[in-house]
């Protein structure tokens, strides 16, 4: 046996497989067990299954033997189901297989009759059992599960096996996304897909991941947002579109940020940011009804009512109320420096009105917004794709939805003037030349599309991962991602 094989599987692997073969049992047999009953159905509808024969498959997670009989627990479809085996009810070969050859962690299929024990536990009395897949590594100790967070994320399969509450988070995630999709389809939106690999990245103020396409001999970017392609579809006459998919931003990792995340964006011709407030409330109402089964969630020690209508505040009002600062004055560098110094805040980005507003918003305003709140009307420099409130305004029709101190949604009345868009892209390029590497890129192809006429349009983006955090009460984004980004292990 090679050293690597011995290190990976252990020296006992060959003797284990030989023991199985000696008893005419394969470790990984070609057995089809697709024609089976659901453990959830059996437990939910016991009266229909009582006394009837069933076929169930799953992973053995506990096993208790008492001489010629014993109990075990299977995990099947995320549901724990007790099985009972005794020598008198099985062939000698099948009983030996269960008693000696099948261990905790193995995946097996059983056939048997449904009954209730004296303690009212729904159970399958086994007449036959087959090994479907042999586990070569033992499961973690059942009472403590996996306590090391690093192990939980790297070996999420074990985390899901050992922790029912973890499985429930991802069942809930599925229900939340389904509720969002269902309400949008019911409202007449068409689901579409747009490119993940883009030759020009845009739609947000963020750093991209860069890659290279050999055949085209050109640099490409993983999208930071699907926005500019979705708005091309509005120009093309698809008047209500949405996409649920991945976006990528080459930024730091934190409790609220993962470089790969899921976003929902929608656009509606002839809508505006008030239209987007309405559809946002409908989405949250649907989540409360179909995924939450109630109105309230517990998040970071707060009880939050997620049922609309939501509170509304202008950004100017919020800055005055929560940060005790006049948002207009933050355009003056000296005033802003004094304010940041007094509040013991540091701004890492180059000074600008937009960056100063963004810094104060994140540090001094959002942490106070626990109940769902629409913050609306934003400075133009912070919103290069939103429509001005009037021709000469420095303010745009934009809102962000903040819940539990988290930004979970962002919406505009979309800028549809191609000349204005050209000037704003030019301003962003100037900011980039001064060191702001998160400034928006100049996208000439998008302006070319706009020249054919973008109707008045409302657009909305929702952070799916943060919404799942909110509705499951999880304070770290890693807890709602099946495979969060981790630093490469050096020992592999």
Helices and strands as residue ranges (DSSP letters): H 3-9, H 13-22, H 39-44, H 46-49, E 53-66, E 69-76, E 79-86, G 87-89, H 92-96, I 97-101, E 107-116, E 122-133, H 149-154, H 156-162, H 164-186, E 190-191, E 197-198, E 209-213, E 218-222, H 227-235, E 240-248, E 260-269, H 273-287, I 288-292, E 296-299, E 302-305, E 311-314, H 315-318, I 319-323, G 327-331, H 333-342, H 353-360, I 361-365, G 366-368, E 373-379, G 380-382, E 395-403, E 406-413, H 418-433, H 444-450, E 457-463, H 464-472, G 477-480
